[in-house]
Structure formats: C-alpha cells, structure tokens
Amino acid sequence: MKTKNLIVLVVVAVVLGCAAYFLNSGSRPAAAKLNGKVVLPGLSVADIARVEIGGGKLTLAAAADGWKIESLYGYPADREKIVENLMKLAELKIGQVARGRKLGTETTVVLKDSAGKELASLKLGDKHMKKPSGQAAAYGGGGYPDGRYAAFEGETVLVKDELDAFDGDVKKWCNPRIASIPSSDVTAVSYRQGKELVELEKGTNSTWVLKGLGPKEELDTSKTYSLDSALSYLDFNSIADPKLAEAELGFATGAVYTVTVKEGSNTVNHVATVGNKVKGGSDRYFKLDDGKWVFVISSYSAESMMKTRKDLVKAKEEPKKAEVKEEAKKDEVKKAEPKQAEAKKEAAKKEEPKKGESKKDDAKK
C-alpha cells in the first residue's frame, strides 16, 4: 500500500508541474518565440501625422507646408529626420527578452494619424550599455550604448537601436543651423554697442585693418581669429517664445554685428543682433535681420559677435634698444655706401697709367 501511495503522489506532482508549466507558458510566451519579432507590427510611416514624446515634452505634427515642432512654437522640422526616426520605430525588432528587469526611466511615444486616432504606442526605458573590452577595459574606459529597453506585451525586451531622437532633443528632428556664411566671402565686419562703432576690413593678403587707429595703437592680431567666422557655423540651442516682450529680449540695447559679403560683383550686408541673457542661464537671445525667429544661442557664440574696441586694440610696441642700435647701424651703412663707391672710383682712376707712359714702356720693351 505504501508503494502504491508513493507512486500516486509522484504522478500527481508531475501532472501539477506540467499543468503549471503550460499555464505559465500560455500567459508568458517563451523568450525564444519573441526574439526577432517586430515591436510595432503593421505600422506604416505614411499614416503617421503626429508624434508625441514624453507626454508632450516633444510634439511634432504634419501640416500643409511640412512638419512642425509644436512644442517649439511651430518651428519647421526636417522631413528627412522625421522619416529616418519613424522608420526606426516601424522596423524595430526584439533582440532578446530581459525578464525580471525594469524599464528604468520611462519615455512614452505615441503615434497618431491625421484624424487624431492612435496608431501605436511604445514605452521606452534606459539604454543598454555595452561593457568595454580589450584595451578599453584595461585602461578603465567606459561602456557605450548599443541598444535600449522597451515594453512589449507585458515583457521588458531589448532592442538593438538606442533611439536617441526619442529622448526629447529637438535638434534630432530639425536643422539647428542658423547661419552658414563662409568666412572666405567676408570682406568687412563691424561691431556696434551703444555709441561705440568698431569697423574692420580685409586688406592685402586677407589681413585685417582696423579703422581709426591712433599713432600709438595697433590691431591685436591674436584677437582676430573669429572676426569673420561668427556666422559660419552658428547653431541654436532653442527657440524663444514669440510672446516675450522686447524689454526681456533686450535687442534695442543689444550688440549689433554686421558682416559684408561679396556676392559676384556686389556686396551684401548681413546684420545680427545679440540681446539679453536668458533668465537663469548664460545663453543669449539672438536674431538675424532677414529672419522671423528669435533664437537662443550659447554664450560662447554670442561673445564672438560682441567685441569692443578695447578687445581688439593694444598699445603699439616700441622697438627695443638693441633693435634701435641695429637699425641705426644699418642706416649708417646705407649712408656710407655712396661715399665708399665714389672713393673706389677715384682710386681706380689714379691707378690707370697715362697715355704717354704706356707708349714709352712699350718702346723700352
């Protein structure tokens, strides 16, 4: 009897174990079955007309004249970047299942059509950091992102793309370049702050010449490196709220930077104005004369357009005593050269034999 009871208990245990396994596998698919699956199946990029990231932190919407960044006061988005980033979502596949791991810092991405209907929604988590190997590990190098955690059917999965653009950086969705005037095309620049006006122009060999220098002043050439390149590769950090008042922007009393550019046989002036600092930061408001947007640029970029006469002028260096003596010697040598040449001519004349003397000498021979 005892043996039969033992057999029955073993059979019951096996049956219960199998039942639990099948029940569990039915509610939680095997990891191997999820690997390689498309995260957002059936998603068509052509149907997407609105992208909401981080609960409105970054919102983009398609309009009749192109995509706009609604969260950036309607600033134009870059269509190529829009397509590139959305294609990454449409083609996103599961690399592996990370059961038992939390997403970490969550970012929700919602995709909608032109009617406002939700097409898809995806929760993104932390990025996966690949551990350094080889020499990088030996020298204490840090890891680098090679994927990202995401939510899929109740599981935390790892996808192979970091999806940086969905972190909320607007520069990943638009062209941040404000101006790109080649420095080689610039022929003159000027700086105005208040009543002070500083004007420079390129002379021979593209060297800068500062107007209005005094006899004991000279241009400090060590400070001329950014005169013509301030508008060459200028990017914005953000866009200013169009509702900001002039008093806060500070353009009326700001620094005005003008570059003169040669275009064919004509010259064209491009005027930029740097305003106040942004509240609570070092960035500054900025605008171009031919643009409708007020930008926020870095303090470093702003400083290159806010030079004063004091920044560019230095006292003329007096020659050193040794140099003065050397120059004096050179002057004496130059003054003496004509006299020495004349003396040599006179000596040569005296050494020439007279006509009669030369004939007598020949007869004696």
DODRENRO-450241 format. One record per residue (C-alpha): x, y, z; residue number from 1. Coordinates in nm, 3 decimals. Example, Ala and Ser with C-alpha at 12.3 -4.5 7.8 and 13.67 -1.06 7.14 Angstrom:
# residues 2
{kese {1.230, -0.450, 0.780}, 1}
{kese {1.367, -0.106, 0.714}, 2}
This chain:
# residues 365
{kese {0.000, 0.000, 0.000}, 1}
{kese {0.274, 0.239, 0.085}, 2}
{kese {0.442, 0.183, -0.252}, 3}
{kese {0.116, 0.245, -0.440}, 4}
{kese {0.054, 0.565, -0.242}, 5}
{kese {0.403, 0.686, -0.325}, 6}
{kese {0.353, 0.623, -0.696}, 7}
{kese {0.023, 0.811, -0.689}, 8}
{kese {0.183, 1.111, -0.521}, 9}
{kese {0.463, 1.120, -0.776}, 10}
{kese {0.217, 1.106, -1.066}, 11}
{kese {0.007, 1.384, -0.913}, 12}
{kese {0.318, 1.600, -0.866}, 13}
{kese {0.422, 1.551, -1.229}, 14}
{kese {0.073, 1.636, -1.357}, 15}
{kese {0.054, 1.950, -1.145}, 16}
{kese {0.402, 2.056, -1.261}, 17}
{kese {0.313, 2.009, -1.626}, 18}
{kese {-0.011, 2.199, -1.581}, 19}
{kese {0.170, 2.489, -1.417}, 20}
{kese {0.426, 2.494, -1.696}, 21}
{kese {0.166, 2.503, -1.972}, 22}
{kese {-0.043, 2.764, -1.793}, 23}
{kese {0.263, 2.979, -1.740}, 24}
{kese {0.388, 2.938, -2.097}, 25}
{kese {0.046, 3.032, -2.226}, 26}
{kese {0.043, 3.363, -2.042}, 27}
{kese {0.418, 3.438, -2.083}, 28}
{kese {0.549, 3.334, -2.426}, 29}
{kese {0.888, 3.168, -2.437}, 30}
{kese {1.172, 3.414, -2.484}, 31}
{kese {1.289, 3.238, -2.797}, 32}
{kese {0.950, 3.295, -2.958}, 33}
{kese {0.976, 3.673, -2.906}, 34}
{kese {1.328, 3.718, -3.038}, 35}
{kese {1.323, 3.883, -3.381}, 36}
{kese {0.959, 3.988, -3.356}, 37}
{kese {0.858, 4.332, -3.486}, 38}
{kese {0.775, 4.559, -3.193}, 39}
{kese {0.510, 4.765, -3.374}, 40}
{kese {0.365, 4.529, -3.639}, 41}
{kese {0.158, 4.681, -3.917}, 42}
{kese {0.281, 5.035, -3.854}, 43}
{kese {0.303, 5.244, -4.173}, 44}
{kese {0.515, 5.560, -4.161}, 45}
{kese {0.297, 5.714, -4.433}, 46}
{kese {-0.004, 5.707, -4.196}, 47}
{kese {0.171, 5.893, -3.913}, 48}
{kese {0.078, 6.261, -3.885}, 49}
{kese {0.156, 6.330, -3.522}, 50}
{kese {0.429, 6.222, -3.279}, 51}
{kese {0.401, 6.280, -2.904}, 52}
{kese {0.708, 6.206, -2.692}, 53}
{kese {0.728, 6.209, -2.315}, 54}
{kese {0.372, 6.322, -2.256}, 55}
{kese {0.408, 6.635, -2.471}, 56}
{kese {0.770, 6.715, -2.389}, 57}
{kese {0.828, 6.699, -2.764}, 58}
{kese {0.539, 6.710, -3.010}, 59}
{kese {0.561, 6.705, -3.388}, 60}
{kese {0.274, 6.739, -3.634}, 61}
{kese {0.235, 6.728, -4.011}, 62}
{kese {0.094, 7.043, -4.172}, 63}
{kese {0.010, 7.153, -4.526}, 64}
{kese {0.353, 7.317, -4.560}, 65}
{kese {0.551, 7.041, -4.390}, 66}
{kese {0.618, 6.900, -4.045}, 67}
{kese {0.630, 7.139, -3.749}, 68}
{kese {0.763, 7.107, -3.395}, 69}
{kese {0.459, 7.219, -3.197}, 70}
{kese {0.648, 7.214, -2.867}, 71}
{kese {0.898, 7.458, -3.024}, 72}
{kese {0.641, 7.721, -3.124}, 73}
{kese {0.585, 7.564, -3.466}, 74}
{kese {0.947, 7.572, -3.580}, 75}
{kese {0.995, 7.373, -3.906}, 76}
{kese {1.106, 7.011, -3.866}, 77}
{kese {1.342, 6.836, -4.104}, 78}
{kese {1.141, 6.590, -4.316}, 79}
{kese {1.439, 6.361, -4.374}, 80}
{kese {1.499, 6.332, -3.999}, 81}
{kese {1.127, 6.271, -3.942}, 82}
{kese {1.124, 5.981, -4.189}, 83}
{kese {1.455, 5.841, -4.063}, 84}
{kese {1.346, 5.835, -3.698}, 85}
{kese {0.997, 5.698, -3.766}, 86}
{kese {1.137, 5.425, -3.989}, 87}
{kese {1.348, 5.309, -3.695}, 88}
{kese {1.027, 5.253, -3.497}, 89}
{kese {0.849, 5.079, -3.784}, 90}
{kese {1.141, 4.839, -3.835}, 91}
{kese {1.221, 4.788, -3.466}, 92}
{kese {1.270, 4.424, -3.366}, 93}
{kese {1.323, 4.245, -3.036}, 94}
{kese {1.680, 4.139, -2.978}, 95}
{kese {1.614, 3.946, -2.661}, 96}
{kese {1.378, 3.929, -2.363}, 97}
{kese {1.501, 4.076, -2.034}, 98}
{kese {1.263, 3.914, -1.787}, 99}
{kese {1.280, 4.045, -1.435}, 100}
{kese {1.432, 4.376, -1.547}, 101}
{kese {1.250, 4.707, -1.509}, 102}
{kese {1.247, 4.967, -1.785}, 103}
{kese {1.408, 5.232, -1.567}, 104}
{kese {1.337, 5.590, -1.675}, 105}
{kese {1.028, 5.561, -1.894}, 106}
{kese {0.954, 5.763, -2.206}, 107}
{kese {0.623, 5.707, -2.384}, 108}
{kese {0.599, 5.753, -2.761}, 109}
{kese {0.251, 5.791, -2.911}, 110}
{kese {0.190, 5.790, -3.288}, 111}
{kese {-0.135, 5.923, -3.436}, 112}
{kese {-0.288, 5.971, -3.780}, 113}
{kese {-0.426, 6.294, -3.932}, 114}
{kese {-0.764, 6.236, -3.762}, 115}
{kese {-0.604, 6.210, -3.419}, 116}
{kese {-0.653, 5.832, -3.395}, 117}
{kese {-0.378, 5.648, -3.210}, 118}
{kese {-0.185, 5.417, -3.441}, 119}
{kese {0.068, 5.284, -3.192}, 120}
{kese {0.217, 5.346, -2.851}, 121}
{kese {0.553, 5.237, -2.716}, 122}
{kese {0.722, 5.266, -2.377}, 123}
{kese {1.100, 5.311, -2.389}, 124}
{kese {1.331, 5.267, -2.093}, 125}
{kese {1.701, 5.301, -2.019}, 126}
{kese {1.969, 5.243, -2.278}, 127}
{kese {2.170, 4.924, -2.266}, 128}
{kese {2.538, 4.993, -2.204}, 129}
{kese {2.789, 4.758, -2.361}, 130}
{kese {3.077, 4.682, -2.129}, 131}
{kese {3.424, 4.777, -2.253}, 132}
{kese {3.659, 4.502, -2.364}, 133}
{kese {4.020, 4.465, -2.465}, 134}
{kese {4.238, 4.774, -2.428}, 135}
{kese {3.939, 4.993, -2.341}, 136}
{kese {3.868, 4.778, -2.036}, 137}
{kese {4.236, 4.758, -1.943}, 138}
{kese {4.266, 5.137, -1.938}, 139}
{kese {3.942, 5.191, -1.749}, 140}
{kese {3.732, 5.304, -2.045}, 141}
{kese {3.356, 5.333, -2.001}, 142}
{kese {3.086, 5.146, -2.185}, 143}
{kese {2.875, 5.277, -2.470}, 144}
{kese {2.505, 5.239, -2.560}, 145}
{kese {2.426, 4.963, -2.808}, 146}
{kese {2.052, 4.918, -2.751}, 147}
{kese {1.751, 5.013, -2.542}, 148}
{kese {1.495, 4.851, -2.317}, 149}
{kese {1.130, 4.868, -2.423}, 150}
{kese {0.795, 4.725, -2.316}, 151}
{kese {0.630, 4.456, -2.531}, 152}
{kese {0.324, 4.251, -2.439}, 153}
{kese {0.393, 4.274, -2.069}, 154}
{kese {0.762, 4.194, -2.105}, 155}
{kese {1.077, 4.405, -2.091}, 156}
{kese {1.268, 4.348, -2.411}, 157}
{kese {1.596, 4.473, -2.550}, 158}
{kese {1.606, 4.631, -2.897}, 159}
{kese {1.921, 4.698, -3.095}, 160}
{kese {1.873, 5.071, -3.159}, 161}
{kese {1.938, 5.338, -2.893}, 162}
{kese {1.657, 5.561, -3.040}, 163}
{kese {1.832, 5.881, -2.929}, 164}
{kese {1.583, 6.107, -3.108}, 165}
{kese {1.305, 5.994, -2.873}, 166}
{kese {1.481, 6.136, -2.568}, 167}
{kese {1.332, 6.478, -2.646}, 168}
{kese {1.621, 6.666, -2.813}, 169}
{kese {1.461, 6.890, -3.078}, 170}
{kese {1.788, 6.902, -3.276}, 171}
{kese {1.733, 6.538, -3.369}, 172}
{kese {1.418, 6.643, -3.559}, 173}
{kese {1.519, 6.971, -3.725}, 174}
{kese {1.813, 7.160, -3.873}, 175}
{kese {1.963, 7.372, -3.591}, 176}
{kese {2.192, 7.569, -3.826}, 177}
{kese {2.101, 7.941, -3.818}, 178}
{kese {2.370, 8.081, -4.047}, 179}
{kese {2.645, 7.939, -4.266}, 180}
{kese {2.826, 8.232, -4.425}, 181}
{kese {3.174, 8.123, -4.544}, 182}
{kese {3.444, 8.332, -4.377}, 183}
{kese {3.630, 8.344, -4.708}, 184}
{kese {3.343, 8.550, -4.855}, 185}
{kese {3.351, 8.814, -4.580}, 186}
{kese {3.526, 9.138, -4.678}, 187}
{kese {3.442, 9.357, -4.377}, 188}
{kese {3.287, 9.341, -4.029}, 189}
{kese {3.161, 9.590, -3.775}, 190}
{kese {3.057, 9.582, -3.409}, 191}
{kese {2.821, 9.833, -3.253}, 192}
{kese {2.739, 9.853, -2.883}, 193}
{kese {2.568, 10.170, -2.773}, 194}
{kese {2.752, 10.464, -2.929}, 195}
{kese {3.072, 10.272, -2.996}, 196}
{kese {3.132, 10.151, -3.352}, 197}
{kese {3.426, 9.930, -3.446}, 198}
{kese {3.490, 9.875, -3.818}, 199}
{kese {3.739, 9.643, -3.985}, 200}
{kese {3.807, 9.542, -4.342}, 201}
{kese {4.029, 9.289, -4.512}, 202}
{kese {4.340, 9.436, -4.669}, 203}
{kese {4.608, 9.275, -4.879}, 204}
{kese {4.671, 8.903, -4.818}, 205}
{kese {4.336, 8.895, -4.630}, 206}
{kese {4.490, 9.069, -4.327}, 207}
{kese {4.255, 9.274, -4.111}, 208}
{kese {4.277, 9.653, -4.096}, 209}
{kese {4.106, 9.841, -3.813}, 210}
{kese {3.976, 10.186, -3.895}, 211}
{kese {4.061, 10.483, -3.673}, 212}
{kese {4.383, 10.359, -3.515}, 213}
{kese {4.589, 10.623, -3.334}, 214}
{kese {4.967, 10.669, -3.386}, 215}
{kese {5.043, 10.473, -3.070}, 216}
{kese {4.784, 10.198, -3.132}, 217}
{kese {4.778, 9.877, -3.334}, 218}
{kese {4.540, 9.589, -3.401}, 219}
{kese {4.590, 9.293, -3.169}, 220}
{kese {4.617, 9.016, -3.430}, 221}
{kese {4.582, 8.747, -3.162}, 222}
{kese {4.218, 8.855, -3.120}, 223}
{kese {4.116, 8.850, -3.489}, 224}
{kese {4.062, 8.473, -3.523}, 225}
{kese {3.679, 8.490, -3.505}, 226}
{kese {3.608, 8.822, -3.677}, 227}
{kese {3.472, 8.671, -3.998}, 228}
{kese {3.358, 8.327, -3.875}, 229}
{kese {3.091, 8.416, -3.618}, 230}
{kese {2.817, 8.337, -3.872}, 231}
{kese {2.994, 8.047, -4.041}, 232}
{kese {2.868, 7.752, -3.833}, 233}
{kese {2.612, 7.905, -3.598}, 234}
{kese {2.355, 7.666, -3.441}, 235}
{kese {2.074, 7.748, -3.200}, 236}
{kese {2.016, 7.587, -2.861}, 237}
{kese {1.645, 7.667, -2.859}, 238}
{kese {1.374, 7.899, -2.992}, 239}
{kese {1.249, 8.194, -2.789}, 240}
{kese {0.881, 8.228, -2.702}, 241}
{kese {0.727, 8.464, -2.963}, 242}
{kese {0.528, 8.626, -2.681}, 243}
{kese {0.836, 8.757, -2.499}, 244}
{kese {0.844, 9.136, -2.463}, 245}
{kese {1.123, 9.349, -2.607}, 246}
{kese {1.231, 9.451, -2.258}, 247}
{kese {1.317, 9.088, -2.182}, 248}
{kese {1.479, 9.022, -2.520}, 249}
{kese {1.699, 9.333, -2.499}, 250}
{kese {1.756, 9.386, -2.870}, 251}
{kese {1.707, 9.765, -2.852}, 252}
{kese {2.025, 9.800, -2.646}, 253}
{kese {2.200, 9.485, -2.767}, 254}
{kese {2.518, 9.431, -2.965}, 255}
{kese {2.491, 9.457, -3.344}, 256}
{kese {2.727, 9.253, -3.557}, 257}
{kese {2.743, 9.317, -3.934}, 258}
{kese {2.933, 9.122, -4.198}, 259}
{kese {2.985, 9.244, -4.552}, 260}
{kese {2.988, 8.961, -4.804}, 261}
{kese {3.097, 8.970, -5.164}, 262}
{kese {2.837, 8.814, -5.393}, 263}
{kese {2.955, 8.829, -5.751}, 264}
{kese {3.022, 9.193, -5.836}, 265}
{kese {2.804, 9.316, -5.547}, 266}
{kese {2.840, 9.332, -5.170}, 267}
{kese {2.565, 9.242, -4.923}, 268}
{kese {2.538, 9.318, -4.553}, 269}
{kese {2.406, 9.061, -4.305}, 270}
{kese {2.309, 9.205, -3.968}, 271}
{kese {2.280, 9.005, -3.645}, 272}
{kese {2.171, 9.133, -3.304}, 273}
{kese {2.259, 8.979, -2.968}, 274}
{kese {2.019, 9.055, -2.683}, 275}
{kese {1.993, 8.980, -2.311}, 276}
{kese {2.084, 8.663, -2.130}, 277}
{kese {1.810, 8.408, -2.083}, 278}
{kese {1.673, 8.413, -1.729}, 279}
{kese {1.859, 8.170, -1.509}, 280}
{kese {2.125, 8.089, -1.768}, 281}
{kese {2.416, 8.220, -1.974}, 282}
{kese {2.262, 8.168, -2.321}, 283}
{kese {2.151, 8.481, -2.508}, 284}
{kese {1.866, 8.584, -2.735}, 285}
{kese {1.967, 8.630, -3.098}, 286}
{kese {1.808, 8.737, -3.426}, 287}
{kese {1.903, 8.796, -3.789}, 288}
{kese {1.777, 9.089, -3.991}, 289}
{kese {1.633, 8.860, -4.260}, 290}
{kese {1.471, 8.604, -4.028}, 291}
{kese {1.141, 8.579, -3.841}, 292}
{kese {1.259, 8.366, -3.547}, 293}
{kese {1.423, 8.471, -3.223}, 294}
{kese {1.682, 8.213, -3.127}, 295}
{kese {1.865, 8.121, -2.811}, 296}
{kese {2.239, 8.071, -2.869}, 297}
{kese {2.531, 7.979, -2.646}, 298}
{kese {2.723, 8.249, -2.464}, 299}
{kese {3.038, 8.138, -2.649}, 300}
{kese {2.877, 8.205, -2.988}, 301}
{kese {2.737, 8.537, -2.865}, 302}
{kese {3.072, 8.663, -2.736}, 303}
{kese {3.228, 8.635, -3.082}, 304}
{kese {2.976, 8.898, -3.200}, 305}
{kese {3.012, 9.134, -2.904}, 306}
{kese {3.369, 9.263, -2.941}, 307}
{kese {3.458, 9.618, -2.843}, 308}
{kese {3.746, 9.845, -2.945}, 309}
{kese {3.917, 9.759, -2.618}, 310}
{kese {3.908, 9.389, -2.713}, 311}
{kese {4.086, 9.447, -3.045}, 312}
{kese {4.330, 9.735, -2.986}, 313}
{kese {4.659, 9.729, -2.800}, 314}
{kese {4.937, 9.983, -2.741}, 315}
{kese {5.189, 9.995, -3.020}, 316}
{kese {5.503, 9.814, -2.919}, 317}
{kese {5.813, 10.037, -2.912}, 318}
{kese {6.125, 9.880, -3.064}, 319}
{kese {6.382, 9.753, -2.811}, 320}
{kese {6.717, 9.935, -2.760}, 321}
{kese {6.916, 9.659, -2.928}, 322}
{kese {6.683, 9.675, -3.228}, 323}
{kese {6.718, 10.055, -3.240}, 324}
{kese {7.101, 10.028, -3.242}, 325}
{kese {7.089, 9.768, -3.514}, 326}
{kese {6.862, 9.985, -3.726}, 327}
{kese {7.094, 10.282, -3.669}, 328}
{kese {7.393, 10.077, -3.788}, 329}
{kese {7.202, 9.975, -4.098}, 330}
{kese {7.119, 10.339, -4.168}, 331}
{kese {7.486, 10.439, -4.129}, 332}
{kese {7.593, 10.163, -4.365}, 333}
{kese {7.338, 10.274, -4.623}, 334}
{kese {7.452, 10.638, -4.595}, 335}
{kese {7.819, 10.535, -4.627}, 336}
{kese {7.767, 10.316, -4.933}, 337}
{kese {7.753, 10.603, -5.191}, 338}
{kese {8.070, 10.764, -5.045}, 339}
{kese {8.256, 10.432, -5.048}, 340}
{kese {8.156, 10.372, -5.410}, 341}
{kese {8.277, 10.720, -5.507}, 342}
{kese {8.606, 10.665, -5.329}, 343}
{kese {8.662, 10.340, -5.514}, 344}
{kese {8.606, 10.513, -5.847}, 345}
{kese {8.862, 10.784, -5.761}, 346}
{kese {9.118, 10.523, -5.657}, 347}
{kese {9.066, 10.332, -5.981}, 348}
{kese {9.124, 10.646, -6.184}, 349}
{kese {9.453, 10.718, -6.007}, 350}
{kese {9.580, 10.368, -6.075}, 351}
{kese {9.519, 10.397, -6.455}, 352}
{kese {9.855, 10.471, -6.649}, 353}
{kese {9.883, 10.791, -6.851}, 354}
{kese {9.886, 10.770, -7.234}, 355}
{kese {10.248, 10.880, -7.274}, 356}
{kese {10.376, 10.649, -7.007}, 357}
{kese {10.220, 10.346, -7.163}, 358}
{kese {10.390, 10.416, -7.509}, 359}
{kese {10.737, 10.466, -7.353}, 360}
{kese {10.704, 10.145, -7.167}, 361}
{kese {10.620, 9.965, -7.490}, 362}
{kese {10.925, 10.117, -7.673}, 363}
{kese {11.166, 10.012, -7.399}, 364}
{kese {11.040, 9.657, -7.438}, 365}
